[in-house]
């Protein structure tokens, strides 16, 4: 592989990196307990998914 002919300017590198963003995780509310949960996942608080028990959650 060859070496770059010229150094890229800082502005040009920063323009390329403008799309490297950290996004907030998408959350939806659980219909059975009302707590926030990731969409398309079983609720980590109550264990329900699509109206039925998907996982058994141990309570303290």
C-alpha positions in Angstrom: 0.0 0.0 0.0 1.3 3.4 -0.9 1.8 6.4 1.5 -0.5 9.4 1.3 0.9 12.1 -0.9 -0.1 15.0 1.4 -1.2 15.4 5.0 -5.0 15.8 5.4 -5.9 19.1 7.2 -7.6 18.9 10.6 -10.8 20.5 9.1 -11.1 17.9 6.5 -10.7 15.1 9.0 -13.2 16.7 11.3 -15.7 17.0 8.5 -15.4 13.3 7.9 -16.0 12.5 11.6 -19.2 14.7 11.9 -21.4 11.6 11.7 -19.7 9.7 14.6 -22.3 10.5 17.2 -23.4 8.8 20.3 -27.1 8.5 20.4 -29.5 7.9 23.3 -30.8 4.4 23.5 -34.3 4.0 22.2 -36.7 3.2 25.0 -40.4 2.3 25.1 -42.7 1.8 28.0 -43.7 -1.7 29.1 -47.5 -2.1 28.8 -47.7 -4.4 31.8 -45.6 -2.5 34.4 -45.1 0.9 32.8 -41.3 1.1 33.2 -39.0 1.9 30.3 -37.5 -1.0 28.4 -35.7 -1.4 25.0 -38.2 -2.0 22.1 -38.4 -5.7 20.9 -37.0 -7.0 24.1 -38.6 -8.6 27.1 -39.0 -6.2 30.0 -36.1 -6.6 32.5 -38.4 -5.6 35.4 -41.4 -7.8 35.0 -40.3 -10.3 32.3 -43.3 -9.8 29.9 -43.1 -9.6 26.2 -46.1 -9.1 23.9 -48.5 -9.8 26.8 -47.1 -13.0 28.1 -44.3 -14.1 30.4 -41.1 -14.5 28.4 -38.5 -14.6 31.2 -38.8 -15.3 35.0 -37.5 -12.3 36.9 -36.3 -12.8 40.5 -37.4 -10.2 42.9 -35.5 -9.1 46.0 
